[in-house]
Structure formats: C-alpha cells, structure tokens
C-alpha cells in the first residue's frame, strides 16, 4: 500500500508548480559615484609618435627657405689596371642568389611509414588506371581518368618536395577515382 501512496503524494506535490512570490517593484539602480576633479599638471606637451595625417590638397609653401645640408664628397674607385694577358677583364659582380629548398613541416613522427603508404596508394592507382581501356570510357569517365592521372603526377611531385600531407591527399584521391573507374 505504501508503494502506491508514495508516488501519488509526490505527484500531487509537483502538480501545483506556481511561483508563490509576487514580483515587487523594479529594482532601483544606484547613482553613479561623484566625479573626482583633479588639477591638471603643467608640463610640456608630448609629441605624437606618428605624424598626423593631413587632408589631401595643396600644401602650403614654407615661408623660410631650408638650409642646404652639406653633401659628402663622392669618391670613385680607381679604374682597374690593364691585364697583361689576353683574357678579358671580368667585372666584379655579385654572385646570383642561391635558392634554398623550402623547408617543409613534418607532421608525423615517422615520415618513412607515411611515404611508404603514399607510394602504395600511388601503385594501386597506377595499377587500376593501367587496367582501364581509355577508349571504351565515356566522356565523363575519360575526364575522371585524366584527373586521376594528374593527381598521381602531382602526388609524385609533392613526394619529391617532401610535402607528405599534400602527397597523401592527392594519392588517396587518385586511388579512389581509379577504383571507381575500374568498377564501371
């Protein structure tokens, strides 16, 4: 009997869920604190670090001419001495800048495993594309075949540049396209 009465009492208590407190008057906001007026300290004005931007238009002419700054004297290098042999004189030139290969960001701890996986994907894509008769494909399928070929070429280039993330994405796409074309 107690098992039946307890849920009924609990349900009766929850059946009347009304707010018992009536809202009172709205809350009053406090007044702001009084302002503190201080006496300004007299000092030299600070010059701005950036000159102010002037509006475009004609500039006023300066009233006083500027004094010319002394220019340093130019000294020219002495002419090269004539060579005693028949070899032409080579002018000293700066060597062309040496292009350093771009540094790549390694995102995995074992790049060898990633490179093997990419080469496996490329091998699968190449094998699948080799099994497909290009002439028997429709126009859309030929376009997909060409895209898959380009993906494999770009993945090879990315591997040479050690861009493993991009190479893996391209190889994965090439393998997926080749597998779909093989099923047709």
QUIPEDA-V665895 format. One record per residue. N is the residue number from 1. SS is DSSP state (@ for helix, = for strand, . for the rest). BURIAL is # if it has 24 or more other ideal C-beta (glycine too) atoms within 12 Angstrom, else .. Layout:
BEGIN
N | SS | BURIAL
N | SS | BURIAL
END
This chain:
BEGIN
1 | . | .
2 | @ | .
3 | @ | .
4 | @ | .
5 | @ | .
6 | @ | .
7 | @ | .
8 | @ | .
9 | @ | .
10 | @ | .
11 | @ | .
12 | @ | .
13 | @ | .
14 | @ | .
15 | @ | .
16 | . | .
17 | . | .
18 | . | .
19 | . | .
20 | . | .
21 | . | .
22 | . | .
23 | . | .
24 | . | .
25 | . | .
26 | . | .
27 | . | .
28 | . | .
29 | . | .
30 | . | .
31 | . | .
32 | . | .
33 | . | .
34 | . | .
35 | . | .
36 | . | .
37 | . | .
38 | . | .
39 | . | .
40 | . | .
41 | . | .
42 | . | .
43 | . | .
44 | . | .
45 | . | .
46 | . | .
47 | . | .
48 | . | .
49 | . | .
50 | . | .
51 | . | .
52 | . | .
53 | . | .
54 | . | .
55 | . | .
56 | . | .
57 | . | .
58 | . | .
59 | . | .
60 | . | .
61 | . | .
62 | . | .
63 | . | .
64 | . | .
65 | . | .
66 | . | .
67 | . | .
68 | . | .
69 | . | .
70 | . | .
71 | . | .
72 | . | .
73 | . | .
74 | . | .
75 | . | .
76 | . | .
77 | . | .
78 | . | .
79 | . | .
80 | . | .
81 | . | .
82 | . | .
83 | . | .
84 | . | .
85 | . | .
86 | . | .
87 | . | .
88 | . | .
89 | . | .
90 | . | .
91 | . | .
92 | . | .
93 | . | .
94 | . | .
95 | . | .
96 | . | .
97 | . | .
98 | . | .
99 | . | .
100 | . | .
101 | . | .
102 | . | .
103 | . | .
104 | . | .
105 | . | .
106 | . | .
107 | . | .
108 | . | .
109 | . | .
110 | . | .
111 | @ | .
112 | @ | .
113 | @ | .
114 | @ | #
115 | @ | #
116 | @ | .
117 | @ | .
118 | @ | #
119 | @ | .
120 | @ | .
121 | @ | #
122 | @ | #
123 | @ | .
124 | @ | #
125 | @ | #
126 | @ | #
127 | @ | .
128 | @ | #
129 | @ | #
130 | @ | .
131 | @ | .
132 | . | #
133 | . | .
134 | @ | .
135 | @ | .
136 | @ | .
137 | . | .
138 | . | .
139 | @ | .
140 | @ | .
141 | @ | #
142 | @ | .
143 | @ | .
144 | @ | #
145 | @ | #
146 | @ | .
147 | @ | #
148 | @ | #
149 | @ | #
150 | @ | .
151 | @ | #
152 | @ | #
153 | @ | .
154 | @ | #
155 | @ | #
156 | @ | #
157 | @ | .
158 | @ | #
159 | @ | #
160 | @ | .
161 | . | .
162 | . | .
163 | . | #
164 | @ | #
165 | @ | .
166 | @ | #
167 | @ | #
168 | @ | #
169 | @ | .
170 | @ | #
171 | @ | #
172 | @ | #
173 | @ | #
174 | @ | #
175 | @ | #
176 | @ | .
177 | @ | #
178 | @ | #
179 | @ | .
180 | @ | .
181 | @ | #
182 | @ | #
183 | @ | .
184 | . | .
END
